[in-house]
């Protein structure tokens, strides 16, 4: 078979280990952790999903090597805790039995111990250690490590690597980036020591070289060591790309591959984890420059999920390997699909940060577009139904399409009824906002997958009691969604008003000055888009905060964009729309005019409950899913839909 992306699909050898392609699963923290810091029962299945999906290597994260000075509640590996070694062996087995290389990330948080604790106040009671004494911006004091502690940490890296090899891992990654301990020693912003571990470049590099030497001694020759580093810290006072080149040159004799990431936790979380507002592959230039100066292979990453872009990165010599994290949560099968020329079936990551917000919020994992994430051991395979049934799904939005697809994959005879002339529901409205285009693509992908699974789609077909009686479904799934709330303000029916859901159809009506009525997630993102287009944008919100429906990871970067591109009016209630803009009442009770040639109505959605009342008795088995149950988000719609399809 001639492969569409031959460079991505080409094997690579690191040390004495050959990897089946150039698509690696980057480190991601596991799903669950026991009270004594062992791998929980769900985590092996979490990593296994990406191994089954065709990734060449799957790296488990983060394994703390020295709990005495890294007092986070994170994974440990030792011989003293019963079951600890066994739990890691199950992880390695789960990965390697599917042909992927099992790797584990060896880590020390240094001054950021406790980052992933759900109880954020508990961080203040931890002992934070780093290269030097200082007080973090959040007021937490950091203690400088002693020479004795440093040597103990060096030994711990080797001891832990040796145990990882015993557990069955075939590669280790040493984490030296993102502001974690080894990066802290490399950074002139954090390392102010005056001994042999501080000052000149050679001294700041010393700990990294000692750690890598310790790891090599423990794992032996030919066992691949991957070194993860930030190509640049990307903040004032941190090290630059030129420094990153020197760091890579300074360690290449001790490693088999250099993994180039970017940024530092304290000052650049969104440089490391690129948001939807950043271009895909925005950090690839760092790896490309470093690759020019070293002889060992180089890996790159950074919101990569488009096979054509990744193929070009390898083909042009910017990097030897591409690594993905969120993209392989959204679609663990991405490598298999690339290898089989099925890239038109890839479910792309939305970069919504649901996955990263869930971990510090609930201590679990979740993905907006993949209902299996964090729940893999509840069943990774869609099993055939014991009895094939006639299934009708009403509604062609994200919930309806996912439910129809899942039911069809189980062998049911599925018909989907959609009253409009196109599938996609609310996802259709995202096609006009470039940084949300992946949400629009989600609808296209689900449509493609339904066609392959044999779902019969009937467009321009409202569901009626008569039609359902004719179709005689044995199972009926109601996914009729929601409709936009349009407040009954004078002037709201004017030609200068656009409902946010219809922006993609009426964007040519939008003038150069815009008032967005409603500061929820949809309103804020539309306002940012309009601001990026050069328009003067005002957001009017009756509450005292914006985007309260936004997750804790996405909201900070969204607020940065809001501050950059819009003017915000909190505690303002809309009164009427005029030709000059929106008349509103402020917190002091005064009437003020917010100027704008166009008013975008984005005050929220209301469930279509009336549409389903007449249909609930049309089948012996009925399930309501998505926004028609409760206006929510893609995450909940996908999850409800998937399980509705499984339950038939």
N, C-alpha and C positions, 0 to 999 in steps of 0.2 A: 504494500500500500504506500502510495506517495503521501507523505505527511505535509500538511499545510504549513506547519511551523517546525521545520526540521531542526533548527538550532535549539529550541526549547526542549525538543524531544530527545536530543542527543545525550548519551550517558557521559558521566564525568567520573574520574578516579581521584580520590583524595587519600593520601597515604596508601594503604593497601586495600582500600574499600572502594568498590565501584557503585555509583549511584545511577538509577535507571533513567533519570532525566535531569533537567536543570531547574526544576520547580520544587523548592524546598518549603516546608511549613515552618515559619518563623516561631520563636518561642511565644507561648501563650500560657498564662497561669491556669492550673487545673480547675476542675469544677468544684471539688470539695476537699476538705482537709480535716483530719481528725483532731481531737483535743490535744493529743500528744505530737502533733505535727507530722503524722504519717500521711501517705496518699490515701484519700478516701475511696470508697467502693465505686463511685461514679467516674472517677478520673481516668482509669484505663480506657474506658469506652469513649471518653471525650477525645483522647489522642488517637484511638483506633480508627475513628471515623475518617480522619485525614489520610491515614495509611491506606485504608480501603479505597480512598478516592484517588490514589495514584501519586501522591507526593513522594519525591525521591527520598527525602529525609523528614522526620517529624521530631521537633525538639520540644521536650517537656520543660516547663519553667515554673517558678524559679526555685532552685534547690539552694538553700542557704547553707554555706559551708561552715560557718562559725557562729552558732547561736549565742555563744557567750558575749559577743560584741555586736550581734545583729539580732536584737531581741524582738523581731517581728514574729507574728503567728503565721509562719510560712513553712514550706516543706523542708524537712530535715532528712538526712540519711546517715544512720549510724548502726552499730551492732548492739547497742545497749538497750534500745527501745524494742520490745517484742513486736514482731511483725513489720518493722520498718524496712528492712532489706527486702522482705517478701513483697511488700506493696510496690516497691520500685521494680522488682522482677516482673510483676504482672503488667506494669506499664510497658516495659521493654518488650515483653512477649506480645502484647496486644498490637504493638507497632510492627515488629519485625516479621510476624507471621503473615503479613500481607505484602511482603517484598520491599517495604520501606526500611531505611536505616534509622534505628532508634538512637536519638541523641538527647542529651540533658544539659540544661544551662546551669552552670555553677556561678553562684551569685553571692554578693555581700552588699547590702543596702547602704552601709556606712551611716552617714548622718540622716538618712531618710528611712530609718527603721520604723515600721508601723504604718507605712504608706497605705497598705491594703486592709487595715483594720476597719471593720464596720463601725466600731465604737471609736470615733475620732478623738475623744477626750483621753482615751487610754494611751495614745501616743505620748502624751505629756509625762506619763509615769515611766516611760522607757529610758534606758541609757542610750543616748545617741553618740556614736563615735565617728570620728573622721580624721583627716590628716592634721587638723589644727583646731585649737580652741576658738569658738566663736558662737554667736547667737543667731539662729536662723531668723529670716524675716517674720516667721509666725511666732517668734518669741521662745522657741525651744532651744535650750543650750546644747552645744556640741562639745564633747571632750576629745582632745587629741589622743590618738593611740600611742602607747609606749612602744619602744623597740621590741620588748618581750611579747607584747600583744601582736605586733606585726609579724614576727617570726612564727608565732602560733597560728596566725591566719594563713601564712604561706604554707605551712605544713598541712593545715586543714584542707586547703584546695587539693593538694596531692592525695591525702587520705580519702577524701570524698570522691575524687575521680577514680581512684582504685576500686572503691566500693561500687561505683556506677558501672565500671567494666565488669565486675563480678556479677552484678545484677543482670547483665546481658546487653547493656548499651554498647553501641559500636562506634560512637563518636561523642565527644563532649564539646560544649561551647563555653568559653570563659567570657563572662559578661564584663566588658571594660568600657561600657558606654553609658549614656543617658543620665549621667550624674551620680551613678552608683559608686561604690567605694574606689574601685580601680580608676575610674574616671576622675574622682575627686583628687586622687594623688597626681594624676596627669595635668589637672587644671590649675593654671596660675591664679584663678579666681578663688579657689578653695585651699590650695596647698601653700601655706606660709611657713613651712618648717625650715629650720636652719641646720638640720642634721643631714645625713647622707640620703634621706628620702625627700628632700626639698631643695628649692633653689634652682639650680641649672636644669636644663632639659634632661640630661643623663640621670640626675638624681630623681627627678619626678617620674622617670620611666622605670626606675630600679624595682619598685614593688611589682609592677606588671611582669617584668622579665623573671623575677624570682618566682612569682606564681606560676607562670608558664613552664619554667624549668621544673618546678615541683610536680606539676601535672604530667609533664612528659616522662619524668622518672617513674611516676606511678603507673602510667598506662603502657609505656614501652614504645618502641619504634613501630611505625606503620599504622598506629592507631590515630585516626584523624582528630586534630584539635582545631576548632574554629574559634577565632577571636573576634568578639563583637565590640566595635568601637564606634564612637561618634566621629564622623569625618570632620565635623566642626561643631563647636558648642553653640554657635549661633546666638551669642549674646555678648554685649560689651564687657570686656575683661576676661572672657573665656578664650580658649584657644581657637585658632582659625583653621581654615582648610590647609594652609601651608604647614601649620603645626601637625595637623592630622596626617599629612603625607610623611612627616618625619617619624611620627608614632608608628605608622604602618611599616616603614623601613626599619624601625628599631625592633620590631617583633617578628618580622617575616621568617627569620631563621629558626624560630621556635614553634611555628604554626603551619597548618596545612591549607587554611583558607582564612582570609580576612573579610569579615562581615561588616559592611560600612552602613551605619545608620546615621542619626543626626540628633543634635539638641541635648538639652540637659533638663532634668525634671523640674528643678526649682524655677527656671526661667523660660522654658520652652517646651512644655508638654505637647503643644500642637505643632511644633516643628518635628517632633519624633513621631507623633500619631496624626498624620495629616487629615484635616477636616475636609468636609465637602466643598469648602470655599477655596481650597488649594488645588493646583493642577495635579493630576495623577503623575507620579514619578518625579515630584518636585525635588527630591533629594538625590536623584540618580547622578547628578553632576559630581557629587562628592566621591562616589565610588569610581566614576569614570576618570577623575583626576588621579586618585590614588592608584588605580590600576596601571597608569603610565609609569609608575615609579617602583613597582614591586614585581617579583617573579612568581609569587604564589597566586593561585586563583582568588578572585574577589567576588563577593556577593553583594547585591544591592536590594533595596526594598523601599517602600513608601507609597502606599495606596495604589499598588499595582494590581489590576484585575482584567486588563485588556490584552488578550494573547498577541495581537499584532504589535502592540507597544513593547511587550516583553520580548518577543522575537527580535525586534529591531535592536533592543538593548544588547542581547547576546550576539547577534549577527554583526553589529558595528563595533564590538569589542569594548563597550562601556563596562561590562561585567561578564563574569563567567557563569553566574548563578543568579536567579531571581528568587527572592523569598517573599512569602505572603503570610499574613496572619488573618486579618478580618475577611479578606477575600475567600479564604478557605473555611471560615465559619459560615459565610453566606452560601457557599457551594463547595463542600469538600470534594466533590467529583470534578472540579475544574481541571486538574491535571489529566484525569482519564478522558475527559471530553476533548481536551486539546490533543491528546495522543490519538484519539479516534476521529479527528476532524469534525467534532460535534460542538464546536464553539458557539454555534447559534443557540444552544440549549443552556448556556451558562447563566446562572442566577447571580447577578452582580451585587456586590456590597454597596449599601446605600451611604456608607460613612455617616450613619446617624448616631453612632456611639452607644447604641443600646447595649452592646456586648460589654463595653468598658464601664458603663454606668451601673450595670447590674451587680458587678462584683463588689464595689465598695458600698452598695446600697443594701443588698440582701446576702452577699457572700456566695452567690451562685453565678452561673453564666446563662445568657439568653441571647438570641439573635433575632432581629426583626423579621428576616425573611426565611429563616431555617428553624422550624419548630423543634428539631431534634436537639439543638445545642443545649447542653447542660442536663439533658434528659435522655442521653443516648442509650443508657442501659435499660430504659423502658421499652426498647425495641428499635433497632436501626433499620430493619427491613419491613417493607410494606408487603404483608403476606396476602395471598389470594383469599378471597372470601369463600366460605364454605358453600354458600348458596348465592348464585348470581341473580341480582335484582334489578328491576327497573327503577332508576333514580332520576328525579328531576331537581335541578338546582335553579332557583329563581334569583337572578341578579348576576351581572357579569363584571362586578368589581373584583378587588383582590381577594376578598373572602370567598365569593362565589366561585371564582376560577380555581382557587387552591382546593376547595372542597370537591369540585367536579373532577379535577385532576387526580386527587387522592383516591376518590371512589372508583374512577376508571382504571387506575393502576392496580386496583384490587380485583378487577375483572367485572365490575358492574356495568350495566348498560346505562350510560349517562346522557341526559339531554339538559342543556343549559339554555334558559330563556332570558333574553336581555331586551328590554323595551326600547333601547336606543339603537342607533345604527352602528355603534362601535363598542367593543369591550374595553374595560379598564377602569370604569367608575371614576373616582376622584383622581386616580393616577394619571388620567388623561391631562389633567390641568397642569401637571408638572413638566410637560414637554417644553414649555416656554421659559422655564427658569433653568439656565445651564447647569448650575451646581446641584440641581435636583433631578437631572435628566435620568439618572439610574433608577429613580422611582417610576418614571414613565416606562423605561426599559423593562422593569419588572412585569408590568402588564403585558408587554409584547412577548416576553419570555414565557409567561404562564399561558398565553394564547398559543404559542408554538408548541409547548409541552402538551396542552390539551389536545391539539390536533394529532400529535403523534400517539397519544394514549387512546384516541378514538372517541373523544367527547363530541357529541352532535350539538352544534351551536345554532340557535335560532335567534337572529337579530330582528329588531323592529317587531318584537313579539311580547306584548304585555301579558303577564300571567293573569288569567281569569279562572274563576271557578269552573266555567264550562270547559276551557281548554285543559285544565288539570284533570277533570273527570274523563275527558277523551284520552289523555295520555295514561291515565290510571297508574300513577307511580306507586311503587311499594315503599319508597322512601322519598321524602320531600325535604329539601334544605332551602330555607328562606334566608337570602342574603341580599335584601333589597336596599341596604345602606341607609344613608341619611341625606338630608337636603340642607342647603345653607339657610341660616337664620338671617332674615332681612328685617331689621327693626322698622316699625311703621312711622318713620320720621317724615315730615313734609319734605318733598323734593327728592326722596330716595328713589323715585321712579323716573328721574330725569336722565337725559342722554349723557350727562357727565358722570354717571354712576356706573361702576363695573363691579359685579360680584366676583370675589377672588377666584371662585371655582371656574368662572368663565373668562378669566384673564387671557388664557391661551387662544380664545376665539375672538377677543375684542381688544387685543393689546394695541392695535393701531389707533384706538380711540383715546388712549392714555396720553395726556398732555405732558408738558415739561415740568409742571408743578403738581404734586400729588398729595392727597391726604388719605392715609390708610386708617380707616375706622376699625379698631380692634387690634390689640397688641398681643394676641396669642401667638403660637408657633407659626401658623400659616400667615398671619398678618405681618409678623416680623420678617420672615424669610422673603415674602413678596416685596416688602419695603426695601430690604437690603438689595435685592435684585434690581429694583428700579433705581436705587441710588448708584449701583454699579454702572448703570446705563447713563449716568450723568444727570438724572432728574433730581429736582429738589423735593425731598420727601419728608412729610410729617407723619408721625404715628400718634394716634389719639386713643388712649386706653383709660377706661373708667376705674380700673383698679390701681393699686399703688406699686405694681411691679409688672414687668413684661414677661411673656413666655413662661408663665408658671406651669404650663403643661409640658415643658421641655425637660429632658433628662439632665442630670447633674454634670455630665461631661460635655454635651453639646451646648448647653446654655451659656457657659462662659465665653466661648468663641463666638457664638451668635451675638451676644451682647457687645463684644468688641466690634463686630461688623455693624451692628445697629448704631453704636456711638460714632463710627467712622462715616456712615453714609446717610444718617437720618437725624431729624430733630424729634425729640420725644415729649409728649404732653401726657403725664400721668394724672390720675384723679380728675379727668375731664370726661364729661358726659355729653354725647352728641345730642343736639336739639333739632337742627334742620339743615338740609343741604341747600346751598344757594349757588348761583353762577360763579361766585367768588371763592367758594370753598365750603367748609363745614362750620356752622355756628355751634359752639359748645359752651357748657357751664363748667367753670373750674372749681377747685376745692373751696374757694372763698365765696362761691355763689355768683360770681361775675360771669356775664356772657362775653365770650371772646370769639373772634373769627380766626379760624385756622385756614390760611389761604391755600388754594389749590384749584387748578383747572379741572382736575379729575378727582373723584372720591372712590376709593376701593373699599368695598364693604367686606370685612373679614371678621365678623363678630362671632363666628362659630357655626356649628352644625346641629341639627335636630334629627333624632332617629325617625325613620319612616314607619312608625308603629301602625298607622292606619292602613298602610298597604298590605299588612300581613294578616290582619284580623279575619278577613274573609277567606283566607287560604289555609288557615291552620287545620281545618278539618278535611283536607283533600287527600290525605294519605294515612295509612295506619301508623307510620313512623314519621315524625316531623321534628326537625331541629332548626332553631333560629340562631344565626351567627353574625358576627361583625357589627357594623355600626347600627343596624336596625335593633340590636339588643341594647347596646350602650355605645354612644359615640366615644371612640377611643383612638387607636393608632394601628399602624400596619402590623406591629408585633402581635397584638392581641387578636387581630383579625385572622392572621395566618395561623396562629396557634389553635383558635377555635375551629377554623375551617379544616385543618389537617385532622383533628380528632373527630370532627363530624364525619369525614370521609372514612376514617378507620372504624367508627362505631356501627356502620351499617352492616 
